Amino acid sequence: MAELRPLVAGNWKMNGLLADGPDRARDLLTLVERKGAPHAEILLFPPATLLAPVAEILRSSAIGLGAQDCHSAETGAHTGDISAAMLAEIGCSHVILGHSERRRDHGETSAQVAAKLAAAQGQGLTAIVCLGETLEERDAGRTLAVVETQLAESAPAGAMPGRLVIAYEPVWAIGTGRTATEEQVAEVHGHLRGLLAARGAEFATVRLLYGGSVNAGNAENLMAVANVDGALVGGASLKIEDFWTIAGSCH
């Protein structure tokens, strides 16, 4: 299999106002200009209120823009929601779907994630679909079964592999400061690679990201694990120097 270009995505979650969010994007561009672009593809996922100003800042740069969610419908009576078409129009190239915080806080099911995936890909967006087990599921020895089911139901075989990225984010490691061991990451990513490869050559090259308390201190070791093609970074992406270090750890 050809070497895959790593991807590092910064998920700002519900953080950032006009007073600081755009400056964070500008600071990242300054690092790129001063130090040169890293080998990894870099994406920023600010909250919806910052998409337009950050899109303007990143325009014509090598850094891509994504949204943290989208609705499965193109238009309609869905108060508070944003469609994939709206995201594409504003300048997004990517969208995060099925994050465990969405599944937990909003009761999102894998079937709903799959519907959003179809909508996003239909508008030309690449979707980062998140999978991951809870601590109880891991302790019960069900990790591989859980992520296998989530993959099958959230990103079914009918999805477009060229517009798909999978992020393994163990729920127990998100925002807790706990990180999966390199052996645990290798086991899950190896299993996911095998499941994707079984769908055919195009799916075999879908990039697999690790997420879950990735930081400047542990990124180099995590990014060196087999079948890890980059990182979905949460809190550390708000610290631009740390985020830059994580991006630079991908070779």
Order of alpha helices (4+ residues) and beta strands (2+ residues): beta-alpha-beta-alpha-beta-alpha-beta-alpha-alpha-beta-alpha-alpha-beta-alpha-alpha-beta-alpha-beta-alpha
